Structure formats: structure tokens, C-alpha cells
Amino acid sequence: MIDRTDNVVDLNAILHPGSVYDHPREVVADTTLSIGEKRAILASWASDAAAVASNPAFRELPGSNRIVTIDEVLEALSALARVSQKREYFKCRPETIGDFAPKLFKLGV
């Protein structure tokens, strides 16, 4: 999490996301993180290092209170990619934002 007023980065959120986030959707919705930071956190969640030993389809980050499926992590990465693509599109064509703008701001883009 980043405090934009003084550019202070909460390294705990980046290095130990399980202590901050209980679900991949929370990462996508966090307005204080950049797209790259969100990707890094979700990638660490998707990695085999976070796999539950007895069931590799599940992921658990150290410090987390919740186990999520790999599908939930991949769904969050996909949602982040869609948001990123739309953000790039609207940077090129700001006159086309129209009714989509409130959704972008709600997602923290």
C-alpha cells in the first residue's frame, strides 16, 4: 500500500501480501497500489511456492487466514489485465470514457 502524499511504500503489503490481503480481489481493488505492484502480488499468490502441499489447486500465502483456489487468483489477474487494457485505451482516447469512467474510478484505476 502506498501513501501517495509522501511516496511511502508499505513493504509488508508487497513482501508479505498474506498479512494484508485475504483474497485476490482485495489486491485488484486496492487503490493505493500500482498495476505493477498488483501484478507482482497476484503472481506471488499464483506461484507454486504458495500452493497447499496436500492440494496444489489451492493457494495460501504465509500470514494469510484464508486459502483460495488458483482459479480465484487467475481470475483476479485476468480482471487486472482487463482494467489495464481499458486504462491504456482511455489514455489514448479520453473523449471515449463516457459512462465507463465511474467504473474505472471505482476499481481504483
MOLINDA-V875928 format. One record per residue. N is the residue number from 1. RES is the residue in one letter. D_LAST is the distance of its C-alpha to the last C-alpha in Angstrom with 1 decimal. Layout:
# MOLINDA-V875928
{{N,RES,D_LAST} {N,RES,D_LAST}}
This chain:
# MOLINDA-V875928
{{1,M,14.5} {2,I,14.3} {3,D,15.7} {4,R,14.1} {5,T,17.3} {6,D,19.6} {7,N,17.7} {8,V,19.3} {9,V,18.1} {10,D,19.2} {11,L,21.0} {12,N,22.0} {13,A,18.5} {14,I,18.6} {15,L,22.3} {16,H,23.1} {17,P,20.0} {18,G,22.6} {19,S,23.5} {20,V,20.1} {21,Y,18.7} {22,D,20.9} {23,H,18.9} {24,P,16.4} {25,R,14.2} {26,E,13.9} {27,V,12.5} {28,V,9.7} {29,A,9.1} {30,D,9.6} {31,T,7.2} {32,T,9.8} {33,L,9.7} {34,S,8.7} {35,I,8.5} {36,G,12.2} {37,E,13.0} {38,K,11.7} {39,R,13.7} {40,A,16.6} {41,I,16.8} {42,L,16.7} {43,A,19.2} {44,S,21.5} {45,W,21.4} {46,A,22.4} {47,S,25.1} {48,D,28.7} {49,A,29.1} {50,A,27.3} {51,A,29.5} {52,V,31.9} {53,A,35.3} {54,S,37.0} {55,N,34.3} {56,P,32.1} {57,A,29.8} {58,F,28.5} {59,R,26.4} {60,E,26.8} {61,L,25.3} {62,P,27.7} {63,G,27.4} {64,S,25.6} {65,N,27.3} {66,R,26.2} {67,I,26.9} {68,V,24.5} {69,T,25.3} {70,I,24.3} {71,D,23.1} {72,E,20.6} {73,V,19.2} {74,L,19.3} {75,E,17.6} {76,A,14.6} {77,L,14.6} {78,S,14.9} {79,A,12.0} {80,L,9.8} {81,A,11.7} {82,R,11.1} {83,V,7.3} {84,S,8.0} {85,Q,10.8} {86,K,9.4} {87,R,7.0} {88,E,10.3} {89,Y,12.3} {90,F,10.9} {91,K,11.4} {92,C,14.9} {93,R,15.4} {94,P,13.8} {95,E,16.7} {96,T,15.7} {97,I,12.5} {98,G,15.0} {99,D,14.7} {100,F,11.5} {101,A,9.5} {102,P,10.0} {103,K,8.8} {104,L,5.3} {105,F,5.5} {106,K,7.6} {107,L,5.6} {108,G,3.8} {109,V,0.0}}
